[in-house]
Amino acid sequence: MTALRNGLTAEEYDRQSRTGKPEEGRWSMSEQLLAGISDGIRELQYILVIANSDGKGRKPRRPEPIRRPGVAPKAQREQMSEVAAERLFQLINGGAA
């Protein structure tokens, strides 16, 4: 793998780093364990920040786990349109009649 990576040009390497799909590769047990440890540390950092904040200001986003082979990336939810949001607001406030 290192020889393949070293054979890439700078442009190819940059494109691969942006569009690569680690979920399609193969990882050893060591790499799986290292990803698990990294995810655990990032989750603990998030919990520490949340627990020690005063509740004012912007809340940090929960960290995404490192993508693993065989696991597709988490799909992004679409934003609700203004029309749908208004309709939902009416339904919640008793306007379903």
Stockholm file with secondary structure:
# STOCKHOLM 1.0

chainA/1-97         MTALRNGLTAEEYDRQSRTGKPEEGRWSMSEQLLAGISDGIRELQYILVIANSDGKGRKPRRPEPIRRPGVAPKAQREQMSEVAAERLFQLINGGAA
#=GR chainA/1-97 SS CHHHHHTSCHHHHHHHHHHCCGGGSCCCHHHHHHHHHHHHHHHHHHHHHHHTSCSCSCCCCCCCCCCCTTCCCCCCCCCCCHHHHHHHHHHHTTCCC
#=GC SS_cons        CHHHHHTSCHHHHHHHHHHCCGGGSCCCHHHHHHHHHHHHHHHHHHHHHHHTSCSCSCCCCCCCCCCCTTCCCCCCCCCCCHHHHHHHHHHHTTCCC
//
